[in-house]
């Protein structure tokens, strides 16, 4: 992917942290900033996904939860039968 040059303003202390990390990792400052931004956006996306999952979880009725428990029980039993038939014993604790 092509890089795009940009100028940003940082507080002095943050710039010094970037500079120190760049020296430590033997990376250009821009690479340190790019990696930090990638992690920042990944974390934001993760938080958003967790929020959406929690919203769905909160909207489930008791009937939905009972159906889910039944489905999970059936799935676990099916998996155990398949693995037993194939000689692969599944350990739920591992």
BELLINHU-V345735 format. One line per field, one symbol per residue. ss: DSSP state (~ for helix, > for strand, _ for the rest). phi: phi as a letter, one per 40 degrees, with the letter a starting at -180 (. if undefined). psi: psi as a letter, one per 40 degrees, with the letter a starting at -180 (. if undefined). A space follows every 50 residues. Layout:
ss=???
phi=???
psi=???
This chain:
ss=___________~~~~~~~~~~~~~~___~~~~~~~~~~~~~~~~~~~~~~ ~~~~~~~~~__~~~~~~~~~~~~~~~~~~~~~~~~_________
phi=.ccbcabbbbcdccdccccccccccfbcdccccccccdcdcccccccccc ccccccdccccccdccccccccccccccccccccccgbccbccc
psi=hiihiihihiidddddddddddddefiidddddddddddddddddddddd ddddddddehiddddddddddddddddddddddddeehhhhee.
